[in-house]
Each structure stands twice: as structure tokens, then as C-alpha cells.
């Protein structure tokens, strides 16, 4: 049952990322906005997926690895389509940043945010 809940939540994340578009110089920012939107709409589910790697039970751990690989492939594919150089590495960096943002969110430490909102025009 837990795997099914994880799958549903991960599918939401992948669905959001799979529709992000933008040029090579905009897609990372657009992906970030997509991540923020999915966090706002489904915070608990996203946090569950992003923290599920901490579960030590081998079948769950393997399942979570598959989820992370799939999300990475989705992001990498969008980056490749946008002609991002080193798409695989950039996708990994994007995921690492997302993971850090989840830690900040869970610990309620907004002062640690790496990014500031763009000034409104």
C-alpha cells in the first residue's frame, strides 16, 4: 500500500516536470517554478516522496531508487529537449537543489533558501 501511495505522489511530480518547457537558459527556472507549484498543491505527498529514501526496508528502498531514477530521466529528457549542455548532470544538480529545498521546508528554515523571488515588475 505504501508503494502505491508513493507511486501516486511520484506520478504527480513527474507529470508536472514532463510539461515544463523553455529554452536552455530558462528551463531550470521554469522547472523550479513547477516544483514550487507542485509543493504548494500537494505538499505532504511531495515531502513523502522526497523523504522516502530514509526508509531502510530493502523493498521500499529499491522502490524509492526506481522513483528517483524515473524523475531524473524525466527532468533530463526535458533538459535535452531544451538543449541544456550536460543535461544528465544538470538534472542531477536540479534534483539535489530540490532535495535541499525540501529539507529547508521540513525544518522551517526559510533563511536557508538559495533563491530569492524575482522582483515583481
C-alpha positions in Angstrom: 0.0 0.0 0.0 2.8 2.4 0.9 4.4 1.8 -2.6 1.1 2.6 -4.3 0.9 5.9 -2.3 4.5 6.7 -3.3 3.8 5.9 -6.9 0.8 8.2 -7.0 2.7 11.1 -5.5 5.8 10.5 -7.7 3.5 10.4 -10.8 2.2 13.9 -9.8 5.8 15.2 -9.7 6.8 13.6 -13.0 3.6 14.8 -14.7 4.4 18.4 -13.6 8.0 18.2 -14.8 7.1 16.5 -18.1 5.2 19.5 -19.2 7.8 22.2 -18.4 9.1 24.0 -21.4 11.7 26.7 -22.1 14.9 27.5 -23.7 18.2 26.2 -22.3 18.6 29.4 -20.3 15.0 29.3 -18.9 14.1 25.7 -18.3 15.8 25.3 -15.0 14.0 28.3 -13.6 10.7 27.0 -15.2 11.3 23.6 -13.6 11.9 25.4 -10.2 8.5 27.2 -10.6 6.9 23.8 -11.4 8.4 22.3 -8.3 7.1 25.2 -6.2 3.7 24.8 -7.7 3.5 21.0 -7.0 4.8 21.7 -3.5 2.0 24.2 -2.9 -0.7 21.9 -4.3 0.5 18.6 -2.9 3.0 19.5 -0.1 2.6 16.3 2.0 2.8 14.0 -1.0 6.0 15.7 -2.3 7.6 15.7 1.1 6.8 12.0 1.5 8.4 11.1 -1.8 11.4 13.3 -1.1 12.0 11.8 2.3 11.1 8.2 1.5 14.8 7.3 0.8 15.2 7.3 4.6 13.2 4.1 5.0 15.7 1.3 5.5 13.4 -1.6 4.5 15.1 -3.1 1.3 12.0 -3.5 -0.9 10.9 0.1 -0.1 14.5 1.4 -0.6 14.7 -0.3 -4.1 11.3 1.1 -5.0 12.3 4.6 -4.0 15.5 4.3 -6.1 13.4 3.5 -9.1 11.2 6.5 -8.4 14.2 8.8 -8.1 15.7 7.4 -11.3 12.4 7.9 -13.2 12.1 11.5 -12.0 15.7 12.1 -13.0 15.1 10.7 -16.5 12.0 12.9 -16.9 14.0 16.0 -15.9 16.9 15.0 -18.1 14.7 14.5 -21.1 13.2 18.0 -20.7 16.7 19.4 -20.4 17.9 17.6 -23.5 14.8 18.9 -25.5 15.8 22.4 -24.3 19.4 21.9 -25.4 20.8 22.2 -21.9 24.5 21.3 -22.0 25.3 18.3 -19.9 21.6 17.6 -19.4 22.3 14.5 -17.2 24.5 16.3 -14.8 22.2 19.4 -14.7 19.2 17.2 -14.0 21.1 15.7 -11.0 22.0 19.2 -9.8 18.4 20.2 -10.1 17.3 17.2 -8.0 19.9 17.9 -5.4 18.7 21.5 -5.1 15.2 20.3 -4.8 16.2 17.9 -2.1 17.9 20.7 -0.2 14.8 22.9 -0.6 12.7 20.1 0.9 15.0 19.9 3.9 14.6 23.7 4.4 10.8 23.3 4.1 10.6 20.4 6.6 12.9 22.2 9.1 11.1 25.6 8.5 14.3 27.4 7.8 13.4 29.9 5.1 16.6 31.8 5.8 18.5 29.0 4.1 16.8 29.5 0.7 19.3 29.8 -2.1 17.0 31.6 -4.3 15.2 34.8 -3.8 12.0 35.6 -5.6 12.4 37.7 -8.7 11.3 41.3 -8.2 7.8 41.9 -9.5 7.7 44.1 -12.5 
